[in-house]
């Protein structure tokens, strides 16, 4: 099963915590900034976290390992990245806890930042727009 999730041009990177992420070295690969950001994010028990522009899905996967959040969603506009991130979730058997959604935030209900920020149960980012 796991062999079918990784394409010939991709590699599996060990996150050194029992989890892995699939990456294509010819495309964008996550860097130290994503690892650091996941360390700063505060997701309390029972909260849901949303990562906008999730890329490889590294932040939702790391948040799952570092916090007691209830559910983690990564939103990615690029088809190839969203597909790869979804396969990383399946590779790690995190389907019940992490979801990757392909889409454009401007076309989702989440685009209304004020409405999203007022919902309870979501971990808020310290980034300002």
N, C-alpha and C positions, 0 to 999 in steps of 0.2 A: 504493500500500500504506500509506504513512505517513498519508495523509489519512483512511483508514478507521479508524485507531487513535485519532484525536482526535474527541471528540463535540462537538456544537455549543456546549455551555455550558462547554467546557474551553479552556485555553490551554496553550501550550508555553513553558516557561521555559528559557532558555539558562543552563547551569551555568558558562559561560565556560571550559570545558575540552574542548570538542568533544562534550559530551554534553548531553542535554536531559531534562526531567522534565515529564510531563503533570500539570496541576493543575486543579481546579475552584475558581474564586474564591469560589463560594458555600459551599464546604465548607472543611475544614482544609487549609491550605497550609503547607509546611515553612518553618521560620524559621532564623535565624542559629544557634540552638542545635544543630540537626542538622549544619550545616556545621562548627561548632566541634568537636562530638563526633567527627565523622569524621576530623578532624585529630589528635585525641588517641588514637584507636584504633590499636593496634599489631597488624598482621596480618603475620606472617612468611611468607616464601616457602613455598608448599606447604600453608599452613594454610587451614582453612575457617572462615568467620565467619557468625554468626547474629545478625540484628537482630530483636529481639522488639518487636512493635508498630510495624512498619515504615512504616505510613501510606502516603505517596506512593512509598516505595521509594528515597528520596533517599540514605539511608546506605549500603545495599549498592551503589548505582550509584557514589557518591563513593569508597567503599573500593576498588572495582574500578579506579578511575582513579589512586588514590594509593598502592596497595600491590601486593605481588607474591603476594597470596593465591591459592589454587587455585580456590576457589568461595565464593560469597556467597549466603546465603539470607535472605529477609525473611519473617517470619511476621506476618500481619495478620488480625484477627478480623472486621473490617468488610468486607462483600462489595464495596461500591462502591470503597473504598480499595484493596483487594487487586486488584480488576480494573484500576483505573487504574495501579497500580504495575506490574502485569504488562504492561500496554500500553506503559508507559515503557521497560521492559526490551526489548520487541520493537522499539520505535521506535529504540532505540540499537543494535539488533542484538547484544545481550548475552546471548542465550538460553543460550549454552554456559557462561557464567560466573556469571550471576545468576539465581536462581529465587525467585519469589514464591509463598508457600504461604498459602492462606486457611485459618485454623483458630484454635482456642483452645488456648493452651499447656497449659491444665489437661486437655485431652483428647488430648495428644500424649505420646509417650515422653519428650519433653524436659522434661516437668513434674517429673520426678525430678531436681532440680537437682544432687544429689550424683553421680548416675550420669553426667549430661551433663558436669559439670565434670571428671570423672576421665578422660574420653575424650581421647586424644591427637589432635593435629591441629586442634583448635578454638582459635580466638582467644578469650581470656577478656575479659570486660568488667571494668572497674574499679568498676562499680556493685555495691552490696551490697544484699541483700534481707533 
